[in-house]
Structures are given as C-alpha cells and as structure tokens.
Amino acid sequence: MDEIQPSGVFHMAKYEEQFKIKVVQAYLQGTDGFKSVGRRHDVPHSVVRRWVESFRAHGVDGLRRQSGSYSAAFKHSVL
C-alpha cells in the first residue's frame, strides 16, 4: 500500500511473506474476489491479484522478497 508522507514522498509498504501467504490462501480458499480480500486485509486489490498470480506461477517462492542487488560475478558476466 502506498502512503503519502508529509513531504509528499511515496512509501511502498513491505509485507511479510507469511502475511502474503495468508492473503493468497484467503483468496484461493474462498468465494470472494480480489477487492473483498484486499479490503478485509487492508491491502490494495491490485496487490492481492499480483500476489495470487505470482503464487500460481512460482509457488511460495513467488511471494518472497527479491534482493535489490546483484552479485559481483553476475555484474562481471554482464560486462
């Protein structure tokens, strides 16, 4: 969920892996849509949809945070 800080800077919320799993399971086990599940867990419906799609494609690994940096070996291989 994006939050507007007093300075006007956007902050992307970080969600724990277990919370993402709980939300995805709520969607997959129920009859509610993305919007209803999102409202119940205070998460934008677009985020719920992205998590469900990622889970379907990659399992639990799709819900894990990605590292924002690359290893030195990978950087050298690109050059």
KADANOR-V83172 format. One record per backbone hydrogen bond with DSSP energy under -0.5 kcal/mol. CO is the residue of the C=O (numbers start at 0). NH is the residue of the N-H. E is the energy in kcal/mol with one decimal. If there is no record, write none. Layout:
co->CO nh->NH e->E
co->CO nh->NH e->E
This chain:
co->0 nh->12 e->-1.1
co->2 nh->4 e->-0.7
co->2 nh->10 e->-1.5
co->4 nh->7 e->-2.7
co->8 nh->4 e->-2.3
co->10 nh->2 e->-1.4
co->10 nh->12 e->-0.6
co->15 nh->19 e->-2.1
co->16 nh->20 e->-2.4
co->17 nh->21 e->-2.2
co->18 nh->22 e->-2.3
co->19 nh->23 e->-2.7
co->20 nh->24 e->-2.8
co->21 nh->25 e->-2.0
co->22 nh->26 e->-1.9
co->23 nh->27 e->-2.8
co->24 nh->28 e->-2.5
co->25 nh->29 e->-0.8
co->32 nh->36 e->-2.3
co->33 nh->37 e->-2.6
co->34 nh->38 e->-2.7
co->35 nh->39 e->-2.3
co->36 nh->40 e->-1.6
co->37 nh->41 e->-0.7
co->37 nh->42 e->-2.7
co->38 nh->41 e->-0.7
co->43 nh->46 e->-0.8
co->43 nh->47 e->-1.8
co->44 nh->48 e->-2.5
co->45 nh->49 e->-2.0
co->46 nh->50 e->-2.6
co->47 nh->51 e->-2.5
co->48 nh->52 e->-2.6
co->49 nh->53 e->-2.5
co->50 nh->54 e->-2.7
co->51 nh->55 e->-2.6
co->52 nh->56 e->-1.8
co->53 nh->57 e->-2.6
co->54 nh->58 e->-2.6
co->57 nh->60 e->-0.7
co->58 nh->61 e->-1.4
co->59 nh->62 e->-2.0
co->60 nh->63 e->-1.1
co->70 nh->74 e->-2.1
co->71 nh->75 e->-2.3
co->72 nh->76 e->-1.9
co->73 nh->77 e->-1.5
co->74 nh->78 e->-1.4
